Structures are given as C-alpha cells and as structure tokens.
Amino acid sequence: MTSRNISVTDDVYELLAKMKLKNESFSDTIRRLAKRRDLTESAGAWSDVPEDEMRAFVEGIRGLREKTLQSLRDMSLEVC
C-alpha cells in the first residue's frame, strides 16, 4: 500500500489524536471520520416505534439528564 505525507497544524493533530481509538492508526481514524454520514440520512429511522415506547424512552433520557445534573451540582458543592 502506498502512502502520502500530509501536513496538519498542531491543533488539528491534537484533535485527531483525541479522536483516535486504541490500536487505530491515524489513517484509520481519518477514514472512520470521513465515512460519517449526514444526520438527515437517519431521518425517520424511529418512525415505527410506538408512541408509548417513545414517550417512555424520552422520559428515561430526561431522568438520566436530571440525575447527571444533580450529580454535577453535588460535586460542585463538595469543591467549595
């Protein structure tokens, strides 16, 4: 397999390094990121989920969000 050298700024290198998965090369990382699809391609993907199940799902997310926020509030009080 042939290779090419490319130049990236230090900040871009740091971003890629943070996105790089364990045992993944920079080429693999760039390939994975470049293959990301447009969010609009997923539109309607959950349209067949019954309304009561969707409502329960949304409520579960809200509950987790509130627990997370409360945990963050508690941690900030401990620091003070």
VEXBA-913701 format. One record per residue (C-alpha): residue in one letter; x negated, y, z; residue number from 1. Coordinates in Angstrom, 2 decimals. Example, Ala and Ser with C-alpha at 12.3 -4.5 7.8 and 13.67 -1.06 7.14 Angstrom:
2
{rec a; {-12.30; -4.50; 7.80}; 1}
{rec s; {-13.67; -1.06; 7.14}; 2}
//
This chain:
80
{rec m; {0.00; 0.00; 0.00}; 1}
{rec t; {-1.40; 3.37; -0.94}; 2}
{rec s; {-1.35; 6.27; 1.45}; 3}
{rec r; {-1.48; 10.04; 1.25}; 4}
{rec n; {-2.55; 12.63; 3.71}; 5}
{rec i; {-0.20; 15.44; 4.60}; 6}
{rec s; {-0.76; 18.47; 6.79}; 7}
{rec v; {1.65; 19.41; 9.55}; 8}
{rec t; {1.40; 22.14; 12.11}; 9}
{rec d; {0.64; 21.22; 15.71}; 10}
{rec d; {4.22; 21.83; 16.80}; 11}
{rec v; {5.59; 19.51; 14.10}; 12}
{rec y; {3.06; 16.85; 15.10}; 13}
{rec e; {4.22; 17.12; 18.72}; 14}
{rec l; {7.87; 16.79; 17.65}; 15}
{rec l; {7.09; 13.69; 15.61}; 16}
{rec a; {5.04; 12.21; 18.44}; 17}
{rec k; {8.01; 12.66; 20.81}; 18}
{rec m; {10.38; 11.02; 18.31}; 19}
{rec k; {8.02; 8.12; 17.62}; 20}
{rec l; {9.19; 4.83; 19.08}; 21}
{rec k; {6.88; 2.36; 20.78}; 22}
{rec n; {4.93; 0.30; 18.22}; 23}
{rec e; {6.11; 2.60; 15.41}; 24}
{rec s; {3.70; 4.32; 13.03}; 25}
{rec f; {4.15; 7.96; 12.05}; 26}
{rec s; {5.15; 6.73; 8.59}; 27}
{rec d; {7.83; 4.53; 10.16}; 28}
{rec t; {9.04; 7.46; 12.24}; 29}
{rec i; {9.30; 9.78; 9.25}; 30}
{rec r; {11.05; 7.05; 7.24}; 31}
{rec r; {13.56; 6.43; 10.05}; 32}
{rec l; {14.29; 10.13; 10.47}; 33}
{rec a; {14.59; 10.72; 6.73}; 34}
{rec k; {17.21; 7.97; 6.46}; 35}
{rec r; {19.59; 9.70; 8.88}; 36}
{rec r; {22.94; 10.13; 7.27}; 37}
{rec d; {25.18; 13.13; 7.17}; 38}
{rec l; {27.61; 13.17; 10.10}; 39}
{rec t; {30.51; 13.69; 7.69}; 40}
{rec e; {29.91; 10.18; 6.35}; 41}
{rec s; {31.29; 8.90; 9.66}; 42}
{rec a; {34.50; 10.92; 9.47}; 43}
{rec g; {37.50; 8.68; 10.12}; 44}
{rec a; {35.41; 5.78; 11.41}; 45}
{rec w; {37.58; 5.57; 14.54}; 46}
{rec s; {40.91; 6.28; 12.85}; 47}
{rec d; {42.16; 2.74; 13.51}; 48}
{rec v; {41.60; 2.94; 17.29}; 49}
{rec p; {44.98; 3.07; 19.07}; 50}
{rec e; {45.79; 6.41; 20.70}; 51}
{rec d; {45.95; 4.98; 24.25}; 52}
{rec e; {42.50; 3.40; 23.86}; 53}
{rec m; {41.08; 6.65; 22.50}; 54}
{rec r; {42.61; 8.58; 25.39}; 55}
{rec a; {41.02; 6.13; 27.88}; 56}
{rec f; {37.68; 6.47; 26.10}; 57}
{rec v; {37.80; 10.29; 26.24}; 58}
{rec e; {38.78; 10.21; 29.93}; 59}
{rec g; {35.87; 7.86; 30.63}; 60}
{rec i; {33.48; 10.31; 28.97}; 61}
{rec r; {34.93; 13.18; 30.99}; 62}
{rec g; {34.46; 11.19; 34.18}; 63}
{rec l; {30.83; 10.42; 33.33}; 64}
{rec r; {30.22; 14.08; 32.46}; 65}
{rec e; {31.61; 15.22; 35.80}; 66}
{rec k; {29.52; 12.65; 37.71}; 67}
{rec t; {26.41; 13.81; 35.85}; 68}
{rec l; {27.14; 17.48; 36.56}; 69}
{rec q; {27.76; 16.71; 40.23}; 70}
{rec s; {24.51; 14.78; 40.41}; 71}
{rec l; {22.65; 17.73; 38.90}; 72}
{rec r; {24.31; 20.10; 41.38}; 73}
{rec d; {23.31; 17.83; 44.26}; 74}
{rec m; {19.72; 17.68; 43.03}; 75}
{rec s; {19.53; 21.47; 42.72}; 76}
{rec l; {20.75; 21.82; 46.31}; 77}
{rec e; {18.03; 19.42; 47.51}; 78}
{rec v; {15.35; 21.53; 45.86}; 79}
{rec c; {16.47; 24.76; 47.53}; 80}
//
